[in-house]
Amino acid sequence: MALDQPGPRSSDVMARLTLSAMDRASGSPGFWGEPEVHRALLVSGLSVLVCSLARLRADLD
């Protein structure tokens, strides 16, 4: 998706998907002890950060 197109941003979508998945799975016993959860949160958080930085850079240029 181009930076100037209207609609949801990929960082917005990734953040909503991550929060939704965490909300559904957090009721499971041992959820936070799983290494996959830590990796998924790290990857999605970095994805949101990189996307946001690209938008900020585009806005400042």
Predicted model as a PDB file, atoms N, CA, C, CB and O in Angstrom, pLDDT in the B-factor column:
MODEL        1                                                                  
ATOM      1  N   MET A   1       0.848  -1.165   0.000  1.00 42.00           N  
ATOM      2  CA  MET A   1       0.000   0.000   0.000  1.00 42.00           C  
ATOM      3  C   MET A   1       0.896   1.231   0.000  1.00 42.00           C  
ATOM      4  CB  MET A   1      -0.967  -0.004   1.217  1.00 42.00           C  
ATOM      5  O   MET A   1       1.847   1.304   0.779  1.00 42.00           O  
ATOM      6  N   ALA A   2       0.605   2.194  -0.861  1.00 48.00           N  
ATOM      7  CA  ALA A   2       1.358   3.430  -0.915  1.00 48.00           C  
ATOM      8  C   ALA A   2       1.086   4.248   0.336  1.00 48.00           C  
ATOM      9  CB  ALA A   2       1.005   4.231  -2.176  1.00 48.00           C  
ATOM     10  O   ALA A   2       0.047   4.106   0.981  1.00 48.00           O  
ATOM     11  N   LEU A   3       2.045   5.106   0.664  1.00 50.00           N  
ATOM     12  CA  LEU A   3       1.910   5.881   1.888  1.00 50.00           C  
ATOM     13  C   LEU A   3       0.784   6.900   1.818  1.00 50.00           C  
ATOM     14  CB  LEU A   3       3.201   6.579   2.192  1.00 50.00           C  
ATOM     15  O   LEU A   3       0.242   7.282   2.856  1.00 50.00           O  
ATOM     16  N   ASP A   4       0.416   7.351   0.616  1.00 54.00           N  
ATOM     17  CA  ASP A   4      -0.600   8.391   0.522  1.00 54.00           C  
ATOM     18  C   ASP A   4      -2.003   7.854   0.258  1.00 54.00           C  
ATOM     19  CB  ASP A   4      -0.228   9.351  -0.557  1.00 54.00           C  
ATOM     20  O   ASP A   4      -2.930   8.643   0.073  1.00 54.00           O  
ATOM     21  N   GLN A   5      -2.182   6.545   0.235  1.00 53.00           N  
ATOM     22  CA  GLN A   5      -3.504   5.973  -0.004  1.00 53.00           C  
ATOM     23  C   GLN A   5      -4.352   6.025   1.257  1.00 53.00           C  
ATOM     24  CB  GLN A   5      -3.382   4.530  -0.498  1.00 53.00           C  
ATOM     25  O   GLN A   5      -3.846   5.816   2.360  1.00 53.00           O  
ATOM     26  N   PRO A   6      -5.648   6.306   1.095  1.00 56.00           N  
ATOM     27  CA  PRO A   6      -6.525   6.273   2.271  1.00 56.00           C  
ATOM     28  C   PRO A   6      -6.775   4.828   2.701  1.00 56.00           C  
ATOM     29  CB  PRO A   6      -7.869   6.987   1.973  1.00 56.00           C  
ATOM     30  O   PRO A   6      -6.500   3.890   1.954  1.00 56.00           O  
ATOM     31  N   GLY A   7      -7.289   4.669   3.888  1.00 59.00           N  
ATOM     32  CA  GLY A   7      -7.595   3.326   4.380  1.00 59.00           C  
ATOM     33  C   GLY A   7      -6.703   2.964   5.537  1.00 59.00           C  
ATOM     34  O   GLY A   7      -5.860   3.758   5.956  1.00 59.00           O  
ATOM     35  N   PRO A   8      -6.883   1.770   6.055  1.00 65.00           N  
ATOM     36  CA  PRO A   8      -6.099   1.365   7.224  1.00 65.00           C  
ATOM     37  C   PRO A   8      -4.622   1.211   6.873  1.00 65.00           C  
ATOM     38  CB  PRO A   8      -6.641   0.051   7.800  1.00 65.00           C  
ATOM     39  O   PRO A   8      -4.270   0.709   5.806  1.00 65.00           O  
ATOM     40  N   ARG A   9      -3.792   1.643   7.768  1.00 70.00           N  
ATOM     41  CA  ARG A   9      -2.346   1.494   7.594  1.00 70.00           C  
ATOM     42  C   ARG A   9      -1.959   0.090   8.028  1.00 70.00           C  
ATOM     43  CB  ARG A   9      -1.554   2.573   8.409  1.00 70.00           C  
ATOM     44  O   ARG A   9      -2.614  -0.507   8.881  1.00 70.00           O  
ATOM     45  N   SER A  10      -0.894  -0.431   7.439  1.00 71.00           N  
ATOM     46  CA  SER A  10      -0.481  -1.787   7.802  1.00 71.00           C  
ATOM     47  C   SER A  10      -0.077  -1.860   9.270  1.00 71.00           C  
ATOM     48  CB  SER A  10       0.679  -2.249   6.913  1.00 71.00           C  
ATOM     49  O   SER A  10      -0.288  -2.887   9.916  1.00 71.00           O  
ATOM     50  N   SER A  11       0.503  -0.783   9.808  1.00 70.00           N  
ATOM     51  CA  SER A  11       0.864  -0.803  11.227  1.00 70.00           C  
ATOM     52  C   SER A  11      -0.381  -0.831  12.106  1.00 70.00           C  
ATOM     53  CB  SER A  11       1.728   0.415  11.578  1.00 70.00           C  
ATOM     54  O   SER A  11      -0.386  -1.466  13.160  1.00 70.00           O  
ATOM     55  N   ASP A  12      -1.444  -0.138  11.670  1.00 77.00           N  
ATOM     56  CA  ASP A  12      -2.705  -0.175  12.421  1.00 77.00           C  
ATOM     57  C   ASP A  12      -3.295  -1.574  12.423  1.00 77.00           C  
ATOM     58  CB  ASP A  12      -3.714   0.818  11.833  1.00 77.00           C  
ATOM     59  O   ASP A  12      -3.748  -2.068  13.455  1.00 77.00           O  
ATOM     60  N   VAL A  13      -3.285  -2.201  11.269  1.00 80.00           N  
ATOM     61  CA  VAL A  13      -3.839  -3.551  11.130  1.00 80.00           C  
ATOM     62  C   VAL A  13      -3.036  -4.536  11.974  1.00 80.00           C  
ATOM     63  CB  VAL A  13      -3.845  -3.993   9.645  1.00 80.00           C  
ATOM     64  O   VAL A  13      -3.610  -5.370  12.673  1.00 80.00           O  
ATOM     65  N   MET A  14      -1.709  -4.439  11.907  1.00 75.00           N  
ATOM     66  CA  MET A  14      -0.859  -5.353  12.670  1.00 75.00           C  
ATOM     67  C   MET A  14      -1.095  -5.168  14.169  1.00 75.00           C  
ATOM     68  CB  MET A  14       0.632  -5.125  12.327  1.00 75.00           C  
ATOM     69  O   MET A  14      -1.164  -6.150  14.908  1.00 75.00           O  
ATOM     70  N   ALA A  15      -1.216  -3.938  14.616  1.00 77.00           N  
ATOM     71  CA  ALA A  15      -1.447  -3.692  16.036  1.00 77.00           C  
ATOM     72  C   ALA A  15      -2.791  -4.266  16.476  1.00 77.00           C  
ATOM     73  CB  ALA A  15      -1.389  -2.189  16.335  1.00 77.00           C  
ATOM     74  O   ALA A  15      -2.884  -4.889  17.534  1.00 77.00           O  
ATOM     75  N   ARG A  16      -3.834  -4.059  15.667  1.00 82.00           N  
ATOM     76  CA  ARG A  16      -5.158  -4.583  16.024  1.00 82.00           C  
ATOM     77  C   ARG A  16      -5.167  -6.101  16.036  1.00 82.00           C  
ATOM     78  CB  ARG A  16      -6.218  -4.066  15.053  1.00 82.00           C  
ATOM     79  O   ARG A  16      -5.759  -6.706  16.930  1.00 82.00           O  
ATOM     80  N   LEU A  17      -4.527  -6.723  15.068  1.00 81.00           N  
ATOM     81  CA  LEU A  17      -4.463  -8.187  15.026  1.00 81.00           C  
ATOM     82  C   LEU A  17      -3.717  -8.739  16.232  1.00 81.00           C  
ATOM     83  CB  LEU A  17      -3.789  -8.657  13.734  1.00 81.00           C  
ATOM     84  O   LEU A  17      -4.133  -9.734  16.825  1.00 81.00           O  
ATOM     85  N   THR A  18      -2.626  -8.098  16.588  1.00 79.00           N  
ATOM     86  CA  THR A  18      -1.836  -8.552  17.736  1.00 79.00           C  
ATOM     87  C   THR A  18      -2.646  -8.453  19.024  1.00 79.00           C  
ATOM     88  CB  THR A  18      -0.541  -7.730  17.862  1.00 79.00           C  
ATOM     89  O   THR A  18      -2.685  -9.396  19.814  1.00 79.00           O  
ATOM     90  N   LEU A  19      -3.294  -7.304  19.233  1.00 80.00           N  
ATOM     91  CA  LEU A  19      -4.087  -7.125  20.447  1.00 80.00           C  
ATOM     92  C   LEU A  19      -5.261  -8.094  20.502  1.00 80.00           C  
ATOM     93  CB  LEU A  19      -4.594  -5.696  20.537  1.00 80.00           C  
ATOM     94  O   LEU A  19      -5.596  -8.610  21.569  1.00 80.00           O  
ATOM     95  N   SER A  20      -5.884  -8.340  19.355  1.00 84.00           N  
ATOM     96  CA  SER A  20      -7.005  -9.273  19.305  1.00 84.00           C  
ATOM     97  C   SER A  20      -6.552 -10.695  19.645  1.00 84.00           C  
ATOM     98  CB  SER A  20      -7.659  -9.242  17.917  1.00 84.00           C  
ATOM     99  O   SER A  20      -7.202 -11.393  20.423  1.00 84.00           O  
ATOM    100  N   ALA A  21      -5.440 -11.112  19.058  1.00 79.00           N  
ATOM    101  CA  ALA A  21      -4.928 -12.463  19.322  1.00 79.00           C  
ATOM    102  C   ALA A  21      -4.524 -12.613  20.783  1.00 79.00           C  
ATOM    103  CB  ALA A  21      -3.729 -12.776  18.408  1.00 79.00           C  
ATOM    104  O   ALA A  21      -4.778 -13.654  21.388  1.00 79.00           O  
ATOM    105  N   MET A  22      -3.899 -11.588  21.356  1.00 78.00           N  
ATOM    106  CA  MET A  22      -3.506 -11.649  22.760  1.00 78.00           C  
ATOM    107  C   MET A  22      -4.727 -11.715  23.663  1.00 78.00           C  
ATOM    108  CB  MET A  22      -2.645 -10.443  23.128  1.00 78.00           C  
ATOM    109  O   MET A  22      -4.732 -12.448  24.652  1.00 78.00           O  
ATOM    110  N   ASP A  23      -5.751 -10.960  23.330  1.00 82.00           N  
ATOM    111  CA  ASP A  23      -6.967 -10.956  24.138  1.00 82.00           C  
ATOM    112  C   ASP A  23      -7.623 -12.330  24.144  1.00 82.00           C  
ATOM    113  CB  ASP A  23      -7.949  -9.907  23.619  1.00 82.00           C  
ATOM    114  O   ASP A  23      -8.061 -12.807  25.191  1.00 82.00           O  
ATOM    115  N   ARG A  24      -7.691 -12.971  22.972  1.00 81.00           N  
ATOM    116  CA  ARG A  24      -8.327 -14.293  22.896  1.00 81.00           C  
ATOM    117  C   ARG A  24      -7.515 -15.360  23.592  1.00 81.00           C  
ATOM    118  CB  ARG A  24      -8.543 -14.689  21.456  1.00 81.00           C  
ATOM    119  O   ARG A  24      -8.075 -16.246  24.238  1.00 81.00           O  
ATOM    120  N   ALA A  25      -6.194 -15.286  23.469  1.00 79.00           N  
ATOM    121  CA  ALA A  25      -5.356 -16.375  23.991  1.00 79.00           C  
ATOM    122  C   ALA A  25      -4.932 -16.169  25.442  1.00 79.00           C  
ATOM    123  CB  ALA A  25      -4.125 -16.525  23.134  1.00 79.00           C  
ATOM    124  O   ALA A  25      -4.510 -17.122  26.097  1.00 79.00           O  
ATOM    125  N   SER A  26      -5.035 -14.959  25.953  1.00 79.00           N  
ATOM    126  CA  SER A  26      -4.503 -14.686  27.291  1.00 79.00           C  
ATOM    127  C   SER A  26      -5.243 -15.435  28.398  1.00 79.00           C  
ATOM    128  CB  SER A  26      -4.561 -13.207  27.567  1.00 79.00           C  
ATOM    129  O   SER A  26      -4.727 -15.549  29.510  1.00 79.00           O  
ATOM    130  N   GLY A  27      -6.425 -15.939  28.118  1.00 81.00           N  
ATOM    131  CA  GLY A  27      -7.150 -16.717  29.117  1.00 81.00           C  
ATOM    132  C   GLY A  27      -6.607 -18.125  29.281  1.00 81.00           C  
ATOM    133  O   GLY A  27      -6.941 -18.809  30.249  1.00 81.00           O  
ATOM    134  N   SER A  28      -5.784 -18.561  28.360  1.00 81.00           N  
ATOM    135  CA  SER A  28      -5.220 -19.914  28.419  1.00 81.00           C  
ATOM    136  C   SER A  28      -4.130 -19.982  29.486  1.00 81.00           C  
ATOM    137  CB  SER A  28      -4.649 -20.332  27.038  1.00 81.00           C  
ATOM    138  O   SER A  28      -3.305 -19.076  29.599  1.00 81.00           O  
ATOM    139  N   PRO A  29      -4.132 -21.066  30.271  1.00 81.00           N  
ATOM    140  CA  PRO A  29      -3.066 -21.232  31.269  1.00 81.00           C  
ATOM    141  C   PRO A  29      -1.712 -21.363  30.578  1.00 81.00           C  
ATOM    142  CB  PRO A  29      -3.336 -22.472  32.161  1.00 81.00           C  
ATOM    143  O   PRO A  29      -1.581 -22.073  29.581  1.00 81.00           O  
ATOM    144  N   GLY A  30      -0.732 -20.689  31.102  1.00 84.00           N  
ATOM    145  CA  GLY A  30       0.619 -20.785  30.559  1.00 84.00           C  
ATOM    146  C   GLY A  30       0.857 -19.963  29.309  1.00 84.00           C  
ATOM    147  O   GLY A  30       1.883 -20.121  28.648  1.00 84.00           O  
ATOM    148  N   PHE A  31      -0.081 -19.086  28.977  1.00 81.00           N  
ATOM    149  CA  PHE A  31       0.020 -18.294  27.748  1.00 81.00           C  
ATOM    150  C   PHE A  31       1.316 -17.498  27.689  1.00 81.00           C  
ATOM    151  CB  PHE A  31      -1.166 -17.350  27.634  1.00 81.00           C  
ATOM    152  O   PHE A  31       2.021 -17.533  26.680  1.00 81.00           O  
ATOM    153  N   TRP A  32       1.636 -16.779  28.763  1.00 81.00           N  
ATOM    154  CA  TRP A  32       2.803 -15.906  28.744  1.00 81.00           C  
ATOM    155  C   TRP A  32       4.113 -16.676  28.867  1.00 81.00           C  
ATOM    156  CB  TRP A  32       2.704 -14.895  29.857  1.00 81.00           C  
ATOM    157  O   TRP A  32       5.182 -16.102  28.658  1.00 81.00           O  
ATOM    158  N   GLY A  33       4.053 -17.953  29.200  1.00 85.00           N  
ATOM    159  CA  GLY A  33       5.274 -18.746  29.311  1.00 85.00           C  
ATOM    160  C   GLY A  33       5.744 -19.336  28.001  1.00 85.00           C  
ATOM    161  O   GLY A  33       6.842 -19.888  27.932  1.00 85.00           O  
ATOM    162  N   GLU A  34       4.939 -19.230  26.964  1.00 84.00           N  
ATOM    163  CA  GLU A  34       5.293 -19.811  25.670  1.00 84.00           C  
ATOM    164  C   GLU A  34       6.272 -18.915  24.911  1.00 84.00           C  
ATOM    165  CB  GLU A  34       4.033 -20.044  24.829  1.00 84.00           C  
ATOM    166  O   GLU A  34       6.003 -17.727  24.735  1.00 84.00           O  
ATOM    167  N   PRO A  35       7.402 -19.463  24.458  1.00 87.00           N  
ATOM    168  CA  PRO A  35       8.375 -18.665  23.699  1.00 87.00           C  
ATOM    169  C   PRO A  35       7.793 -18.104  22.395  1.00 87.00           C  
ATOM    170  CB  PRO A  35       9.600 -19.511  23.383  1.00 87.00           C  
ATOM    171  O   PRO A  35       8.197 -17.033  21.943  1.00 87.00           O  
ATOM    172  N   GLU A  36       6.853 -18.823  21.802  1.00 85.00           N  
ATOM    173  CA  GLU A  36       6.257 -18.352  20.551  1.00 85.00           C  
ATOM    174  C   GLU A  36       5.497 -17.039  20.755  1.00 85.00           C  
ATOM    175  CB  GLU A  36       5.316 -19.418  19.978  1.00 85.00           C  
ATOM    176  O   GLU A  36       5.467 -16.181  19.873  1.00 85.00           O  
ATOM    177  N   VAL A  37       4.888 -16.902  21.926  1.00 83.00           N  
ATOM    178  CA  VAL A  37       4.160 -15.662  22.242  1.00 83.00           C  
ATOM    179  C   VAL A  37       5.133 -14.492  22.303  1.00 83.00           C  
ATOM    180  CB  VAL A  37       3.392 -15.795  23.590  1.00 83.00           C  
ATOM    181  O   VAL A  37       4.851 -13.417  21.772  1.00 83.00           O  
ATOM    182  N   HIS A  38       6.263 -14.696  22.942  1.00 85.00           N  
ATOM    183  CA  HIS A  38       7.266 -13.644  23.056  1.00 85.00           C  
ATOM    184  C   HIS A  38       7.787 -13.252  21.676  1.00 85.00           C  
ATOM    185  CB  HIS A  38       8.426 -14.099  23.957  1.00 85.00           C  
ATOM    186  O   HIS A  38       7.934 -12.067  21.378  1.00 85.00           O  
ATOM    187  N   ARG A  39       8.064 -14.243  20.840  1.00 87.00           N  
ATOM    188  CA  ARG A  39       8.551 -13.970  19.476  1.00 87.00           C  
ATOM    189  C   ARG A  39       7.513 -13.227  18.655  1.00 87.00           C  
ATOM    190  CB  ARG A  39       8.928 -15.275  18.769  1.00 87.00           C  
ATOM    191  O   ARG A  39       7.839 -12.272  17.950  1.00 87.00           O  
ATOM    192  N   ALA A  40       6.269 -13.661  18.746  1.00 83.00           N  
ATOM    193  CA  ALA A  40       5.200 -13.024  17.967  1.00 83.00           C  
ATOM    194  C   ALA A  40       5.009 -11.567  18.398  1.00 83.00           C  
ATOM    195  CB  ALA A  40       3.874 -13.804  18.129  1.00 83.00           C  
ATOM    196  O   ALA A  40       4.835 -10.689  17.552  1.00 83.00           O  
ATOM    197  N   LEU A  41       5.042 -11.309  19.689  1.00 83.00           N  
ATOM    198  CA  LEU A  41       4.902  -9.934  20.173  1.00 83.00           C  
ATOM    199  C   LEU A  41       6.080  -9.074  19.737  1.00 83.00           C  
ATOM    200  CB  LEU A  41       4.779  -9.915  21.698  1.00 83.00           C  
ATOM    201  O   LEU A  41       5.898  -7.914  19.366  1.00 83.00           O  
ATOM    202  N   LEU A  42       7.263  -9.623  19.778  1.00 87.00           N  
ATOM    203  CA  LEU A  42       8.446  -8.883  19.353  1.00 87.00           C  
ATOM    204  C   LEU A  42       8.377  -8.546  17.871  1.00 87.00           C  
ATOM    205  CB  LEU A  42       9.712  -9.683  19.651  1.00 87.00           C  
ATOM    206  O   LEU A  42       8.624  -7.404  17.483  1.00 87.00           O  
ATOM    207  N   VAL A  43       8.044  -9.530  17.041  1.00 85.00           N  
ATOM    208  CA  VAL A  43       7.972  -9.312  15.596  1.00 85.00           C  
ATOM    209  C   VAL A  43       6.871  -8.318  15.244  1.00 85.00           C  
ATOM    210  CB  VAL A  43       7.736 -10.636  14.868  1.00 85.00           C  
ATOM    211  O   VAL A  43       7.088  -7.416  14.435  1.00 85.00           O  
ATOM    212  N   SER A  44       5.702  -8.473  15.837  1.00 82.00           N  
ATOM    213  CA  SER A  44       4.609  -7.556  15.511  1.00 82.00           C  
ATOM    214  C   SER A  44       4.912  -6.152  16.028  1.00 82.00           C  
ATOM    215  CB  SER A  44       3.281  -8.066  16.102  1.00 82.00           C  
ATOM    216  O   SER A  44       4.593  -5.168  15.359  1.00 82.00           O  
ATOM    217  N   GLY A  45       5.512  -6.046  17.189  1.00 83.00           N  
ATOM    218  CA  GLY A  45       5.885  -4.732  17.713  1.00 83.00           C  
ATOM    219  C   GLY A  45       6.920  -4.045  16.847  1.00 83.00           C  
ATOM    220  O   GLY A  45       6.830  -2.841  16.605  1.00 83.00           O  
ATOM    221  N   LEU A  46       7.898  -4.797  16.380  1.00 87.00           N  
ATOM    222  CA  LEU A  46       8.916  -4.230  15.487  1.00 87.00           C  
ATOM    223  C   LEU A  46       8.310  -3.829  14.150  1.00 87.00           C  
ATOM    224  CB  LEU A  46      10.053  -5.233  15.265  1.00 87.00           C  
ATOM    225  O   LEU A  46       8.694  -2.813  13.570  1.00 87.00           O  
ATOM    226  N   SER A  47       7.377  -4.614  13.666  1.00 83.00           N  
ATOM    227  CA  SER A  47       6.703  -4.291  12.413  1.00 83.00           C  
ATOM    228  C   SER A  47       5.940  -2.972  12.528  1.00 83.00           C  
ATOM    229  CB  SER A  47       5.747  -5.423  12.013  1.00 83.00           C  
ATOM    230  O   SER A  47       6.002  -2.133  11.630  1.00 83.00           O  
ATOM    231  N   VAL A  48       5.228  -2.795  13.628  1.00 81.00           N  
ATOM    232  CA  VAL A  48       4.495  -1.549  13.860  1.00 81.00           C  
ATOM    233  C   VAL A  48       5.484  -0.383  13.963  1.00 81.00           C  
ATOM    234  CB  VAL A  48       3.627  -1.650  15.153  1.00 81.00           C  
ATOM    235  O   VAL A  48       5.235   0.685  13.405  1.00 81.00           O  
ATOM    236  N   LEU A  49       6.581  -0.574  14.656  1.00 86.00           N  
ATOM    237  CA  LEU A  49       7.579   0.484  14.815  1.00 86.00           C  
ATOM    238  C   LEU A  49       8.186   0.883  13.473  1.00 86.00           C  
ATOM    239  CB  LEU A  49       8.683   0.033  15.774  1.00 86.00           C  
ATOM    240  O   LEU A  49       8.283   2.072  13.169  1.00 86.00           O  
ATOM    241  N   VAL A  50       8.596  -0.097  12.666  1.00 86.00           N  
ATOM    242  CA  VAL A  50       9.212   0.192  11.371  1.00 86.00           C  
ATOM    243  C   VAL A  50       8.226   0.904  10.449  1.00 86.00           C  
ATOM    244  CB  VAL A  50       9.713  -1.104  10.713  1.00 86.00           C  
ATOM    245  O   VAL A  50       8.593   1.865   9.773  1.00 86.00           O  
ATOM    246  N   CYS A  51       7.002   0.447  10.420  1.00 82.00           N  
ATOM    247  CA  CYS A  51       5.968   1.069   9.589  1.00 82.00           C  
ATOM    248  C   CYS A  51       5.712   2.504  10.053  1.00 82.00           C  
ATOM    249  CB  CYS A  51       4.656   0.243   9.638  1.00 82.00           C  
ATOM    250  O   CYS A  51       5.582   3.409   9.228  1.00 82.00           O  
ATOM    251  N   SER A  52       5.641   2.705  11.330  1.00 83.00           N  
ATOM    252  CA  SER A  52       5.400   4.038  11.867  1.00 83.00           C  
ATOM    253  C   SER A  52       6.557   4.980  11.571  1.00 83.00           C  
ATOM    254  CB  SER A  52       5.163   3.965  13.363  1.00 83.00           C  
ATOM    255  O   SER A  52       6.341   6.148  11.246  1.00 83.00           O  
ATOM    256  N   LEU A  53       7.776   4.483  11.681  1.00 88.00           N  
ATOM    257  CA  LEU A  53       8.939   5.310  11.365  1.00 88.00           C  
ATOM    258  C   LEU A  53       8.973   5.690   9.883  1.00 88.00           C  
ATOM    259  CB  LEU A  53      10.226   4.577  11.744  1.00 88.00           C  
ATOM    260  O   LEU A  53       9.352   6.809   9.541  1.00 88.00           O  
ATOM    261  N   ALA A  54       8.579   4.769   9.008  1.00 86.00           N  
ATOM    262  CA  ALA A  54       8.528   5.068   7.575  1.00 86.00           C  
ATOM    263  C   ALA A  54       7.493   6.156   7.298  1.00 86.00           C  
ATOM    264  CB  ALA A  54       8.198   3.794   6.763  1.00 86.00           C  
ATOM    265  O   ALA A  54       7.736   7.048   6.485  1.00 86.00           O  
ATOM    266  N   ARG A  55       6.357   6.092   7.957  1.00 85.00           N  
ATOM    267  CA  ARG A  55       5.332   7.132   7.787  1.00 85.00           C  
ATOM    268  C   ARG A  55       5.809   8.471   8.318  1.00 85.00           C  
ATOM    269  CB  ARG A  55       4.037   6.730   8.493  1.00 85.00           C  
ATOM    270  O   ARG A  55       5.573   9.508   7.698  1.00 85.00           O  
ATOM    271  N   LEU A  56       6.473   8.455   9.451  1.00 89.00           N  
ATOM    272  CA  LEU A  56       6.990   9.690  10.033  1.00 89.00           C  
ATOM    273  C   LEU A  56       8.024  10.321   9.104  1.00 89.00           C  
ATOM    274  CB  LEU A  56       7.607   9.419  11.420  1.00 89.00           C  
ATOM    275  O   LEU A  56       8.005  11.528   8.864  1.00 89.00           O  
ATOM    276  N   ARG A  57       8.918   9.496   8.590  1.00 91.00           N  
ATOM    277  CA  ARG A  57       9.932   9.992   7.658  1.00 91.00           C  
ATOM    278  C   ARG A  57       9.282  10.594   6.417  1.00 91.00           C  
ATOM    279  CB  ARG A  57      10.891   8.862   7.256  1.00 91.00           C  
ATOM    280  O   ARG A  57       9.701  11.651   5.948  1.00 91.00           O  
ATOM    281  N   ALA A  58       8.262   9.927   5.885  1.00 88.00           N  
ATOM    282  CA  ALA A  58       7.561  10.422   4.700  1.00 88.00           C  
ATOM    283  C   ALA A  58       6.869  11.747   5.008  1.00 88.00           C  
ATOM    284  CB  ALA A  58       6.533   9.383   4.202  1.00 88.00           C  
ATOM    285  O   ALA A  58       6.856  12.651   4.172  1.00 88.00           O  
ATOM    286  N   ASP A  59       6.295  11.864   6.202  1.00 90.00           N  
ATOM    287  CA  ASP A  59       5.627  13.114   6.585  1.00 90.00           C  
ATOM    288  C   ASP A  59       6.618  14.265   6.737  1.00 90.00           C  
ATOM    289  CB  ASP A  59       4.858  12.922   7.890  1.00 90.00           C  
ATOM    290  O   ASP A  59       6.299  15.413   6.431  1.00 90.00           O  
ATOM    291  N   LEU A  60       7.813  13.951   7.208  1.00 92.00           N  
ATOM    292  CA  LEU A  60       8.810  14.995   7.435  1.00 92.00           C  
ATOM    293  C   LEU A  60       9.536  15.415   6.161  1.00 92.00           C  
ATOM    294  CB  LEU A  60       9.814  14.524   8.452  1.00 92.00           C  
ATOM    295  O   LEU A  60      10.105  16.505   6.106  1.00 92.00           O  
ATOM    296  N   ASP A  61       9.525  14.576   5.151  1.00 85.00           N  
ATOM    297  CA  ASP A  61      10.210  14.912   3.883  1.00 85.00           C  
ATOM    298  C   ASP A  61       9.384  15.773   2.981  1.00 85.00           C  
ATOM    299  CB  ASP A  61      10.586  13.669   3.145  1.00 85.00           C  
ATOM    300  O   ASP A  61       9.830  16.131   1.891  1.00 85.00           O  
TER     301      ASP A  61                                                      
ENDMDL                                                                          
END                                                                             
